[in-house]
Amino acid sequence: MSELARWRERADVALQRALPDPHSPPQRLHAAMHHAVLLGGKRMRPLLVHAAGSAFGATADTLDAPAVAVELIHAYSLVHDDLPAMDDDALRRGQPTVHVAFDEATAILAGDALQSLAFEVLASTDANDATRVELLRTLAVASGAAGMCGGQALDLAATGNGSSLTVQQLERLHSLKTGALIRAAVRMGALCGGASTDDLERLDRYATALGLAFQVRDDILDIEGDSATLGKTAGKDVAQDKATFPALIGLDASRARLDELRGAMDDALAPLGERANALAALGRMAIERDR
């Protein structure tokens, strides 16, 4: 089994352990939380935590809490993103979205509960007190108005009028909506390993490029992919006139932007040498994936 496969398996076990017993009350809420978290997913963010942490000698036991926490935040964001008031989607990871499988109120509560659980888990990490506080701060900032939620607000404001954005505005939107949690995952792993300020800056440049590359690839797949492969509704961005890279600069320029971002990731990781092999592999995965 490869290192990435072992980390993914470890993340799945840790997520299962962190979630409440689906047979204990309130069963419907707990079942919705399990549905949101455990039915597939790439686990990119937990993998980034482990890849960054291992590069600086952090133990897997120490990395479990931040890996679980960032994935719980990601899962909650998807539950809320799929709601009728947001993107109104019926399919996620090849399964009915939480509000379809259960109901809208339960989906809202499940997202809220997953967000709270993320910080409960992160507060239990065995890192030292100063690192624990910095981990909590990092995830909180990345999740809120200065990060993911802010990016989602910009995305909603642009929906139906996507062509009005500039490329720079679109990149900022996705730097918050998608990139903030990816940067937080990498940073939390590195913090657990005691990375230096210079190394944290290099990793932030890598993660910024990775987050943008992840979104550019998503935009391309929305056009070229199919719902069965993607596990979510294909073609929805075009139907909703959302701001996307292919819509603003075309498919060829979007692919060229991916190549630029690949180079930016490689440049940022180069000083770390072989320690960064897993991070480099995750960068390639983000660019080459088909779902």
Helices and strands as residue ranges (DSSP letters): H 3-18, H 27-38, H 44-55, H 60-81, E 91-92, E 95-96, H 98-101, H 104-123, H 129-143, H 148-158, G 162-164, H 167-177, H 179-192, H 197-224, H 227-230, H 236-239, H 245-249, H 251-269, G 270-276, H 277-288
